[in-house]
């Protein structure tokens, strides 16, 4: 548990800013800036009042994302010059954002979560390709189609998993 007690809104803003920093560090610096991403993940846990909860969400949802991207790499949708450790760290921070800065999306109907997930998930990878963080060997059209399709399902599923972990965590706290 954190010794600092930040207002929840401030913690959400910090989470959103740190997620953007991890994204930019990875996309622009690749593995050269992974220390920054690691420090931002550590700082999240130092400021968090729900360390166990956040660790569970990070491991489960971040793990799912890492597996999805590994499969996409294995199937030739992505290509990297080096092992993208930065991308794994990005997934871990993305998972930490599901309960904080991205939690607002849980209030949206599932069709809108799906639409926005497909759109923004796809745009994130397309932007990464523009910055040479990832190569899309299938070309832009097929890559957009595949990524939009995957993210339209993945984003609502990750929001749901994060929410279920949160509900279980709250139920466990209520029992103690």
Residue pairs with C-beta under 8 A, 6 or more apart in sequence:
1 49
1 51
2 46
2 47
2 48
2 49
2 51
4 46
4 47
5 49
6 14
6 47
11 47
11 48
11 100
12 100
12 101
12 103
13 101
14 47
15 44
15 96
15 97
15 100
15 101
16 97
16 100
16 101
18 40
18 43
18 44
18 93
19 93
19 94
19 96
19 97
19 101
21 36
21 37
21 40
22 36
22 37
22 40
22 41
22 89
22 90
22 93
23 90
23 124
25 33
25 34
25 36
25 37
25 86
26 33
26 34
26 37
26 84
26 86
26 87
26 89
26 90
26 133
27 127
27 128
27 131
27 133
28 131
28 133
29 36
29 86
30 82
30 84
30 86
30 133
31 82
31 83
31 84
31 85
31 86
33 86
34 85
34 86
34 89
37 86
37 89
37 90
37 93
38 89
40 93
41 58
41 89
41 92
41 93
41 96
44 54
44 93
44 96
45 51
45 54
45 55
48 54
50 169
52 169
53 99
53 165
53 166
53 169
54 96
54 99
56 165
56 169
57 95
57 96
57 98
57 99
57 161
57 162
57 165
57 166
58 92
58 95
58 96
59 95
60 95
60 161
60 165
61 94
61 95
61 98
61 158
61 161
61 162
62 88
62 91
62 92
62 94
62 95
62 96
64 154
64 157
64 158
64 161
65 91
65 94
65 95
65 154
65 158
66 87
66 88
66 91
68 150
68 154
69 78
69 87
69 91
72 78
72 146
72 150
73 79
73 80
76 137
76 138
77 136
77 137
77 138
77 143
77 146
77 147
78 125
78 134
78 135
78 136
78 137
79 134
79 135
79 136
79 137
80 87
80 134
80 135
81 135
84 133
84 134
86 133
94 102
95 158
95 162
98 158
98 159
98 162
99 162
99 166
102 159
103 162
105 113
105 116
105 155
105 159
106 113
106 159
106 162
106 163
108 116
110 156
113 155
113 156
113 159
114 152
114 153
114 155
114 156
115 152
116 155
117 151
117 152
117 153
117 154
117 155
117 156
118 147
118 148
118 149
118 151
118 152
118 155
119 148
119 151
120 151
120 155
121 147
121 148
121 150
121 151
121 152
121 154
121 155
122 144
122 147
122 148
122 151
125 134
125 136
125 143
125 147
126 136
126 140
126 143
126 144
126 147
128 134
129 135
129 136
129 140
129 143
136 143
138 146
